[in-house]
Amino acid sequence: MANEDGLTTLIAHNGALFSGKRLLVVGDIPNERVLAPASQAASCTAIADNYLVARRLAAALGQELGPQPRQRVSHGSVTLHFADLTEALTEVPAGSIDTVLLFLPKHKRLAQEALPTIAALLDPSASPMVYAAGENSAGGRSAGSLLKALGEPFKADLRRKCTLFAVKATGRPAATGGYAPVEIPAHGLTLAQAPGIFSEGRLDEGTALLISLLPQQVTGRALDLGCGSGALGLCLARLGAKSVTFSDVSARALALAARNARDNGIGAQCEFIASDGLSALGTYDTIAVNPPFHEGTRHEESPAQRMIEEAPAHLSPDGSLYLVGNSFLNYERALRAAFPVVDVLEKGKSYHVFRARKR
């Protein structure tokens, strides 16, 4: 888990930097408390990619978010976007901001990709400033290097193992190149990729293995849980699923999955839902998942364990859960505790693949 208290303390101590400013807040926003400076800003636009964080931010504004993958709510001078950063930035008028607060994302390339667009939005007549905040253990000490494309960065503050860098924005960084589409070796699919999405730039081995072990015919409703770029869900659609739900906590992942569905001619039978796990979802005949097991730089199995425990309630009586995991993860024990029938489809050196059923 992020050092939320450290980042909150760091930003609160420097709240005067944002007083009276036209503020844009982006990146891995850790919690609603770090937006306290918004009350001192002339205006504040915040863009959150994580659905759980976005819901907390909306609640702090007295608003509520639904499960849609792209939403905007406002209260007073504060506007919150739950959206892919690239898409949301297109809604910010050029010259409408003079100060940016960037919370370092886990994937540095995501920030590098966004900086050219952010720089183009700044009001050059207002001596615009860009600040970057992060945990020292997650790149905070070197955040200044990210800002060099904008000017001459300096360290503005350091406290509670978190660092705040600043730069007077005078430069315009060059746009970064994207990834070439990835061809899936089955079902005639091609996937666009994006920075910040799992297995960026390639189809990861675990997902490819799971795809190869899916049944040749799928019927009814299917779910790609933690969809990322949408590889599993698109394959389920090609295998005959009547409808496919793509679910992820990331707005960026949902936007990418929707793009890939459209590009592969599968959009008509798909829906895209923002959700953390299964709790807000319905019942399906097939669920396919490659569970995440990292929280930042830490190994974290509890979200996958919780998903396995909840899965039986979200499967039809004859439904199946298909799950792939690294061989060192103890998913088999959790699956056998939750399901009466567990088939081991692959037990290799690197990955294990399971099919779990209620009967």
VOPAGU-2260 file (C-alpha; in pm, 1 decimal, decimal comma):
REM VOPAGU-2260
SITE   aa  ch    i         X         Y         Z
SITE  MET   A    0       0,0       0,0       0,0
SITE  ALA   A    1     122,4     350,4     -78,4
SITE  ASN   A    2     259,1     568,5     198,5
SITE  GLU   A    3     -65,0     764,9     198,4
SITE  ASP   A    4      -2,3     944,1     528,1
SITE  GLY   A    5     341,9    1055,3     412,3
SITE  LEU   A    6     210,5    1198,1      86,1
SITE  THR   A    7     -82,0    1360,6     266,9
SITE  THR   A    8     154,8    1527,7     514,0
SITE  LEU   A    9     387,8    1639,1     235,6
SITE  ILE   A   10     110,7    1805,0      32,6
SITE  ALA   A   11     -64,1    1955,6     336,1
SITE  HIS   A   12     260,9    2116,5     449,4
SITE  ASN   A   13     296,8    2275,9     105,9
SITE  GLY   A   14     -65,2    2380,3      61,7
SITE  ALA   A   15      30,7    2745,7      17,0
SITE  LEU   A   16     191,9    2657,0    -316,6
SITE  PHE   A   17    -155,2    2593,5    -460,9
SITE  SER   A   18    -342,8    2884,9    -305,3
SITE  GLY   A   19    -530,4    3084,4    -567,2
SITE  LYS   A   20    -398,2    2865,7    -849,2
SITE  ARG   A   21    -577,0    2695,0   -1137,0
SITE  LEU   A   22    -473,3    2348,3   -1035,3
SITE  LEU   A   23    -458,4    2017,1   -1222,4
SITE  VAL   A   24    -403,5    1701,9   -1013,0
SITE  VAL   A   25    -305,9    1382,0   -1195,6
SITE  GLY   A   26    -121,5    1052,4   -1148,3
SITE  ASP   A   27    -163,5     789,4    -876,6
SITE  ILE   A   28    -369,4    1005,9    -639,2
SITE  PRO   A   29    -344,2     813,6    -308,3
SITE  ASN   A   30    -656,1     933,7    -124,1
SITE  GLU   A   31    -911,2    1210,7     -90,4
SITE  ARG   A   32    -712,9    1392,6     181,1
SITE  VAL   A   33    -439,3    1503,5     -55,3
SITE  LEU   A   34    -695,2    1722,9    -231,6
SITE  ALA   A   35    -714,9    1952,6      70,2
SITE  PRO   A   36    -519,3    2217,9    -125,2
SITE  ALA   A   37    -810,9    2225,9    -369,8
SITE  SER   A   38   -1003,1    2429,4    -113,8
SITE  GLN   A   39    -739,5    2702,3    -145,2
SITE  ALA   A   40    -708,7    2684,3    -523,2
SITE  ALA   A   41    -907,0    2910,9    -753,7
SITE  SER   A   42   -1010,7    2595,0    -939,7
SITE  CYS   A   43    -908,6    2231,2    -935,2
SITE  THR   A   44    -938,7    1955,6   -1193,2
SITE  ALA   A   45    -845,3    1607,9   -1067,0
SITE  ILE   A   46    -810,9    1302,6   -1290,6
SITE  ALA   A   47    -814,8     963,7   -1116,9
SITE  ASP   A   48    -758,6     629,9   -1289,4
SITE  ASN   A   49    -824,5     403,3    -990,2
SITE  TYR   A   50   -1196,1     342,7    -932,8
SITE  LEU   A   51   -1167,3     298,2    -556,2
SITE  VAL   A   52    -977,2     624,1    -516,1
SITE  ALA   A   53   -1213,2     802,9    -754,4
SITE  ARG   A   54   -1515,1     693,7    -550,4
SITE  ARG   A   55   -1355,3     827,8    -232,8
SITE  LEU   A   56   -1271,7    1155,7    -403,9
SITE  ALA   A   57   -1629,2    1183,9    -533,1
SITE  ALA   A   58   -1770,0    1113,1    -187,3
SITE  ALA   A   59   -1552,9    1390,9     -44,0
SITE  LEU   A   60   -1725,0    1621,2    -294,4
SITE  GLY   A   61   -2067,3    1494,7    -189,7
SITE  GLN   A   62   -2104,7    1306,8    -519,1
SITE  GLU   A   63   -2137,2     940,8    -616,4
SITE  LEU   A   64   -1981,7     746,4    -902,2
SITE  GLY   A   65   -2155,1     465,1   -1086,1
SITE  PRO   A   66   -1981,9     170,0   -1257,0
SITE  GLN   A   67   -1930,4     345,7   -1591,8
SITE  PRO   A   68   -1569,7     350,0   -1715,5
SITE  ARG   A   69   -1565,1     726,4   -1780,7
SITE  GLN   A   70   -1736,4     978,4   -1550,4
SITE  ARG   A   71   -1711,0    1340,5   -1440,6
SITE  VAL   A   72   -1856,0    1504,8   -1129,5
SITE  SER   A   73   -1820,0    1857,2    -994,8
SITE  HIS   A   74   -1875,6    2049,6    -675,0
SITE  GLY   A   75   -1801,4    2418,9    -649,9
SITE  SER   A   76   -1468,0    2489,8    -816,1
SITE  VAL   A   77   -1354,5    2124,1    -810,8
SITE  THR   A   78   -1406,4    1885,8   -1103,3
SITE  LEU   A   79   -1322,1    1516,9   -1078,0
SITE  HIS   A   80   -1271,8    1285,8   -1374,1
SITE  PHE   A   81   -1268,7     909,9   -1337,5
SITE  ALA   A   82   -1118,8     838,8   -1675,6
SITE  ASP   A   83    -816,2     738,3   -1874,8
SITE  LEU   A   84    -570,2    1024,4   -1825,7
SITE  THR   A   85    -509,7    1071,4   -2197,4
SITE  GLU   A   86    -882,8    1093,4   -2271,4
SITE  ALA   A   87    -960,6    1320,9   -1976,4
SITE  LEU   A   88    -687,8    1568,3   -2068,4
SITE  THR   A   89    -864,7    1631,7   -2399,1
SITE  GLU   A   90   -1150,3    1784,9   -2197,2
SITE  VAL   A   91    -925,9    2040,0   -2021,6
SITE  PRO   A   92    -918,1    2367,6   -2218,9
SITE  ALA   A   93    -574,5    2485,8   -2328,1
SITE  GLY   A   94    -445,1    2769,3   -2109,7
SITE  SER   A   95    -695,6    2695,5   -1832,3
SITE  ILE   A   96    -438,9    2580,7   -1573,9
SITE  ASP   A   97    -124,5    2731,5   -1427,7
SITE  THR   A   98     -22,4    2466,8   -1172,8
SITE  VAL   A   99       7,6    2088,2   -1191,6
SITE  LEU   A  100      45,1    1839,6    -907,3
SITE  LEU   A  101     159,2    1501,1   -1037,9
SITE  PHE   A  102     156,7    1201,7    -805,8
SITE  LEU   A  103     416,3     969,5    -951,8
SITE  PRO   A  104     249,4     672,6   -1119,0
SITE  LYS   A  105     391,9     325,4   -1070,9
SITE  HIS   A  106     479,4     322,0   -1439,9
SITE  LYS   A  107     711,6     613,4   -1520,7
SITE  ARG   A  108     636,0     584,6   -1891,0
SITE  LEU   A  109     272,4     678,1   -1821,9
SITE  ALA   A  110     386,0    1014,5   -1681,7
SITE  GLN   A  111     629,8    1063,1   -1967,9
SITE  GLU   A  112     348,6    1001,7   -2214,2
SITE  ALA   A  113     120,2    1256,1   -2046,1
SITE  LEU   A  114     372,6    1540,1   -1996,3
SITE  PRO   A  115     359,5    1676,8   -2354,6
SITE  THR   A  116     -19,0    1709,9   -2337,3
SITE  ILE   A  117      -6,3    1861,2   -1988,5
SITE  ALA   A  118     255,9    2114,8   -2095,7
SITE  ALA   A  119      35,5    2221,8   -2387,0
SITE  LEU   A  120    -250,3    2298,2   -2144,6
SITE  LEU   A  121     -49,8    2538,6   -1925,8
SITE  ASP   A  122    -104,2    2912,4   -1942,2
SITE  PRO   A  123     242,3    3043,6   -2042,8
SITE  SER   A  124     160,8    3395,1   -1921,0
SITE  ALA   A  125     110,6    3276,7   -1561,4
SITE  SER   A  126     462,1    3145,1   -1488,3
SITE  PRO   A  127     323,4    2790,0   -1468,2
SITE  MET   A  128     462,5    2542,8   -1215,8
SITE  VAL   A  129     461,8    2163,7   -1222,1
SITE  TYR   A  130     511,9    1964,1    -901,1
SITE  ALA   A  131     584,3    1590,9    -875,1
SITE  ALA   A  132     530,8    1404,2    -547,7
SITE  GLY   A  133     620,1    1047,0    -466,5
SITE  GLU   A  134     742,7     799,7    -209,3
SITE  ASN   A  135    1119,2     772,7    -196,1
SITE  SER   A  136    1090,0     394,5    -220,2
SITE  ALA   A  137     891,4     427,7    -543,3
SITE  GLY   A  138    1100,4     680,6    -733,5
SITE  GLY   A  139    1032,7     996,5    -535,7
SITE  ARG   A  140    1401,5    1074,8    -492,6
SITE  SER   A  141    1454,4    1084,3    -869,1
SITE  ALA   A  142    1128,2    1251,7    -971,3
SITE  GLY   A  143    1323,2    1558,1   -1075,3
SITE  SER   A  144    1460,5    1371,3   -1376,9
SITE  LEU   A  145    1106,1    1331,3   -1506,9
SITE  LEU   A  146    1054,0    1708,9   -1498,0
SITE  LYS   A  147    1376,9    1802,6   -1679,6
SITE  ALA   A  148    1193,3    1813,7   -2011,6
SITE  LEU   A  149     993,7    2110,0   -1874,6
SITE  GLY   A  150    1274,8    2321,5   -1729,6
SITE  GLU   A  151    1517,3    2320,7   -1436,4
SITE  PRO   A  152    1364,9    2112,5   -1153,6
SITE  PHE   A  153    1447,7    2156,7    -786,1
SITE  LYS   A  154    1360,7    1978,2    -464,4
SITE  ALA   A  155    1078,2    2169,5    -296,0
SITE  ASP   A  156    1036,7    1954,4      16,8
SITE  LEU   A  157    1121,4    1620,8     176,3
SITE  ARG   A  158     932,5    1466,0     466,4
SITE  ARG   A  159     813,4    1129,2     592,2
SITE  LYS   A  160    1004,5     940,4     321,4
SITE  CYS   A  161     829,7    1133,6      43,9
SITE  THR   A  162     973,9    1402,1    -184,3
SITE  LEU   A  163     821,5    1696,0    -370,0
SITE  PHE   A  164    1001,1    1827,3    -678,4
SITE  ALA   A  165     907,4    2143,8    -866,8
SITE  VAL   A  166     984,9    2306,5   -1199,4
SITE  LYS   A  167     889,5    2635,3   -1361,0
SITE  ALA   A  168     753,9    2500,6   -1688,5
SITE  THR   A  169     924,7    2666,4   -1982,1
SITE  GLY   A  170     982,6    2368,2   -2212,1
SITE  ARG   A  171     761,4    2145,6   -2425,0
SITE  PRO   A  172     867,9    1779,6   -2408,6
SITE  ALA   A  173     847,7    1573,9   -2724,7
SITE  ALA   A  174     570,7    1318,9   -2756,9
SITE  THR   A  175     671,6     961,0   -2677,1
SITE  GLY   A  176     612,9     674,2   -2919,1
SITE  GLY   A  177     346,0     414,1   -2855,0
SITE  TYR   A  178     362,0      36,4   -2872,3
SITE  ALA   A  179     311,3    -170,6   -3184,7
SITE  PRO   A  180      -8,7    -378,7   -3174,6
SITE  VAL   A  181      34,3    -731,9   -3042,2
SITE  GLU   A  182     -99,3   -1022,8   -3243,7
SITE  ILE   A  183    -260,0   -1297,0   -3036,1
SITE  PRO   A  184    -163,0   -1638,1   -3172,8
SITE  ALA   A  185    -525,8   -1751,6   -3175,7
SITE  HIS   A  186    -869,0   -1629,8   -3280,8
SITE  GLY   A  187    -737,8   -1370,2   -3527,7
SITE  LEU   A  188    -705,5   -1090,5   -3272,4
SITE  THR   A  189    -473,8    -790,8   -3261,3
SITE  LEU   A  190    -435,8    -589,0   -2940,5
SITE  ALA   A  191    -328,7    -230,0   -2897,6
SITE  GLN   A  192    -114,6    -185,1   -2586,0
SITE  ALA   A  193     -52,9     113,7   -2359,4
SITE  PRO   A  194     184,5     226,9   -2083,9
SITE  GLY   A  195      61,0     145,9   -1736,6
SITE  ILE   A  196    -143,9    -158,0   -1839,1
SITE  PHE   A  197     -32,3    -504,3   -1729,9
SITE  SER   A  198     212,2    -673,1   -1967,4
SITE  GLU   A  199     253,1    -354,3   -2168,5
SITE  GLY   A  200     393,4    -407,3   -2514,0
SITE  ARG   A  201     331,4    -783,0   -2528,1
SITE  LEU   A  202      91,7   -1063,7   -2444,6
SITE  ASP   A  203     219,4   -1210,5   -2118,0
SITE  GLU   A  204     296,7   -1581,3   -2098,9
SITE  GLY   A  205      36,9   -1662,1   -1834,8
SITE  THR   A  206    -248,7   -1505,5   -2029,5
SITE  ALA   A  207    -132,9   -1674,4   -2350,2
SITE  LEU   A  208    -128,3   -2011,0   -2172,4
SITE  LEU   A  209    -476,3   -1959,9   -2029,6
SITE  ILE   A  210    -609,3   -1864,3   -2374,2
SITE  SER   A  211    -467,6   -2187,3   -2517,6
SITE  LEU   A  212    -653,0   -2390,3   -2252,6
SITE  LEU   A  213    -995,7   -2228,5   -2281,3
SITE  PRO   A  214   -1267,8   -2457,8   -2418,4
SITE  GLN   A  215   -1326,0   -2457,0   -2792,4
SITE  GLN   A  216   -1685,3   -2346,4   -2741,4
SITE  VAL   A  217   -1811,9   -2092,4   -2486,7
SITE  THR   A  218   -2179,8   -2013,8   -2435,3
SITE  GLY   A  219   -2382,7   -1767,9   -2232,2
SITE  ARG   A  220   -2239,6   -1475,3   -2040,5
SITE  ALA   A  221   -1865,7   -1439,7   -1986,7
SITE  LEU   A  222   -1649,7   -1215,9   -1767,7
SITE  ASP   A  223   -1292,7   -1098,9   -1819,8
SITE  LEU   A  224   -1206,4   -1004,6   -1461,6
SITE  GLY   A  225    -922,8    -754,2   -1426,3
SITE  CYS   A  226    -934,1    -722,8   -1802,9
SITE  GLY   A  227    -627,3    -509,6   -1873,3
SITE  SER   A  228    -608,7    -480,0   -2251,6
SITE  GLY   A  229    -900,7    -723,7   -2287,3
SITE  ALA   A  230    -720,4   -1027,3   -2431,5
SITE  LEU   A  231    -915,5   -1289,6   -2236,3
SITE  GLY   A  232   -1255,1   -1133,2   -2296,2
SITE  LEU   A  233   -1198,8   -1090,3   -2668,3
SITE  CYS   A  234   -1101,0   -1455,8   -2697,7
SITE  LEU   A  235   -1413,3   -1557,9   -2504,6
SITE  ALA   A  236   -1619,4   -1355,7   -2750,4
SITE  ARG   A  237   -1453,8   -1526,5   -3046,5
SITE  LEU   A  238   -1519,2   -1864,8   -2883,6
SITE  GLY   A  239   -1894,6   -1799,7   -2886,0
SITE  ALA   A  240   -1989,9   -1615,7   -2566,2
SITE  LYS   A  241   -2326,2   -1443,1   -2612,4
SITE  SER   A  242   -2203,7   -1140,9   -2417,4
SITE  VAL   A  243   -1876,3   -1046,4   -2249,6
SITE  THR   A  244   -1825,1    -815,7   -1953,8
SITE  PHE   A  245   -1484,5    -652,1   -1916,0
SITE  SER   A  246   -1414,8    -535,7   -1561,6
SITE  ASP   A  247   -1116,5    -354,6   -1414,1
SITE  VAL   A  248   -1036,9    -104,3   -1138,9
SITE  SER   A  249    -844,7     107,2   -1391,7
SITE  ALA   A  250   -1022,4     351,4   -1623,4
SITE  ARG   A  251    -722,0     332,4   -1855,6
SITE  ALA   A  252    -752,0     -45,3   -1883,7
SITE  LEU   A  253   -1125,1     -22,3   -1956,2
SITE  ALA   A  254   -1066,1     238,8   -2227,4
SITE  LEU   A  255    -798,7      21,0   -2386,9
SITE  ALA   A  256   -1016,7    -291,6   -2372,7
SITE  ALA   A  257   -1303,4     -99,8   -2534,1
SITE  ARG   A  258   -1072,7      20,1   -2810,9
SITE  ASN   A  259    -950,9    -333,7   -2873,4
SITE  ALA   A  260   -1307,0    -464,2   -2884,5
SITE  ARG   A  261   -1399,0    -202,5   -3145,5
SITE  ASP   A  262   -1084,1    -258,4   -3349,3
SITE  ASN   A  263   -1151,3    -632,2   -3361,0
SITE  GLY   A  264   -1519,2    -593,0   -3450,9
SITE  ILE   A  265   -1648,1    -730,9   -3121,2
SITE  GLY   A  266   -1792,1    -420,8   -2954,0
SITE  ALA   A  267   -2160,3    -503,3   -3002,5
SITE  GLN   A  268   -2157,6    -792,3   -2753,6
SITE  CYS   A  269   -1941,7    -624,7   -2486,8
SITE  GLU   A  270   -1994,6    -415,0   -2175,6
SITE  PHE   A  271   -1730,1    -240,5   -1967,0
SITE  ILE   A  272   -1766,9    -200,9   -1591,0
SITE  ALA   A  273   -1546,6     -28,8   -1334,2
SITE  SER   A  274   -1514,2    -257,3   -1034,1
SITE  ASP   A  275   -1266,9    -379,2    -775,8
SITE  GLY   A  276   -1314,5    -754,3    -784,7
SITE  LEU   A  277   -1649,3    -930,2    -813,9
SITE  SER   A  278   -1862,0    -765,4    -546,4
SITE  ALA   A  279   -2050,6    -527,3    -779,0
SITE  LEU   A  280   -2083,3    -770,3   -1070,0
SITE  GLY   A  281   -2349,2   -1017,8   -1178,8
SITE  THR   A  282   -2362,8   -1390,3   -1257,9
SITE  TYR   A  283   -2171,6   -1549,8   -1544,3
SITE  ASP   A  284   -2134,0   -1883,0   -1718,9
SITE  THR   A  285   -1760,5   -1833,2   -1766,6
SITE  ILE   A  286   -1513,6   -1621,1   -1569,2
SITE  ALA   A  287   -1153,0   -1594,5   -1688,5
SITE  VAL   A  288    -888,1   -1422,3   -1480,5
SITE  ASN   A  289    -512,9   -1373,7   -1447,7
SITE  PRO   A  290    -517,8   -1220,7   -1098,0
SITE  PRO   A  291    -280,3    -936,7   -1011,8
SITE  PHE   A  292     -51,6   -1011,6    -720,6
SITE  HIS   A  293     152,5    -692,1    -685,8
SITE  GLU   A  294      57,2    -378,6    -496,6
SITE  GLY   A  295     320,7    -132,1    -604,8
SITE  THR   A  296     648,7    -311,8    -534,6
SITE  ARG   A  297     498,5    -560,0    -285,0
SITE  HIS   A  298     382,0    -915,5    -343,7
SITE  GLU   A  299      13,8    -919,2    -245,5
SITE  GLU   A  300    -212,5   -1224,2    -274,4
SITE  SER   A  301    -514,1   -1109,2     -70,2
SITE  PRO   A  302    -714,6    -955,1    -361,4
SITE  ALA   A  303    -688,7   -1283,6    -554,4
SITE  GLN   A  304    -781,1   -1484,1    -245,9
SITE  ARG   A  305   -1086,5   -1263,6    -192,7
SITE  MET   A  306   -1186,7   -1300,7    -557,1
SITE  ILE   A  307   -1167,0   -1680,6    -532,8
SITE  GLU   A  308   -1385,8   -1679,7    -222,1
SITE  GLU   A  309   -1648,0   -1462,7    -393,6
SITE  ALA   A  310   -1641,3   -1640,8    -730,1
SITE  PRO   A  311   -1894,7   -1921,7    -660,8
SITE  ALA   A  312   -2167,9   -1665,0    -594,8
SITE  HIS   A  313   -2101,9   -1511,4    -937,3
SITE  LEU   A  314   -2113,8   -1832,3   -1140,6
SITE  SER   A  315   -2421,3   -1999,2   -1284,9
SITE  PRO   A  316   -2485,5   -2355,3   -1158,5
SITE  ASP   A  317   -2287,6   -2510,1   -1445,2
SITE  GLY   A  318   -2043,5   -2221,7   -1482,1
SITE  SER   A  319   -1664,3   -2238,8   -1473,7
SITE  LEU   A  320   -1386,8   -2019,6   -1341,4
SITE  TYR   A  321   -1063,8   -2032,7   -1542,8
SITE  LEU   A  322    -763,2   -1899,6   -1353,5
SITE  VAL   A  323    -391,6   -1879,4   -1427,3
SITE  GLY   A  324    -127,9   -1792,2   -1170,4
SITE  ASN   A  325     246,5   -1806,4   -1120,0
SITE  SER   A  326     348,5   -2144,7    -989,3
SITE  PHE   A  327     472,8   -2003,8    -656,7
SITE  LEU   A  328     127,9   -1865,5    -571,4
SITE  ASN   A  329     -92,2   -2087,3    -357,2
SITE  TYR   A  330    -415,4   -2054,2    -554,1
SITE  GLU   A  331    -497,9   -2425,4    -560,0
SITE  ARG   A  332    -560,5   -2439,1    -186,0
SITE  ALA   A  333    -793,9   -2140,1    -199,0
SITE  LEU   A  334    -977,5   -2281,8    -502,0
SITE  ARG   A  335   -1033,2   -2619,0    -335,3
SITE  ALA   A  336   -1164,6   -2443,3     -25,1
SITE  ALA   A  337   -1415,9   -2245,3    -232,6
SITE  PHE   A  338   -1519,6   -2499,4    -498,3
SITE  PRO   A  339   -1618,1   -2868,1    -481,3
SITE  VAL   A  340   -1461,6   -2937,8    -822,0
SITE  VAL   A  341   -1116,7   -2809,2    -922,8
SITE  ASP   A  342    -941,3   -2937,3   -1236,0
SITE  VAL   A  343    -570,4   -2870,7   -1287,6
SITE  LEU   A  344    -535,7   -2791,0   -1658,8
SITE  GLU   A  345    -164,1   -2712,8   -1647,8
SITE  LYS   A  346      95,6   -2744,4   -1374,8
SITE  GLY   A  347     418,1   -2624,2   -1529,7
SITE  LYS   A  348     733,3   -2478,8   -1385,9
SITE  SER   A  349     622,1   -2119,1   -1436,4
SITE  TYR   A  350     240,7   -2123,1   -1436,2
SITE  HIS   A  351     -51,0   -2323,9   -1306,3
SITE  VAL   A  352    -391,7   -2313,1   -1476,7
SITE  PHE   A  353    -713,3   -2422,3   -1305,6
SITE  ARG   A  354   -1078,4   -2473,2   -1391,4
SITE  ALA   A  355   -1310,9   -2450,9   -1088,7
SITE  ARG   A  356   -1678,8   -2553,0   -1088,0
SITE  LYS   A  357   -1964,6   -2570,5    -841,5
SITE  ARG   A  358   -2064,1   -2918,6    -957,5
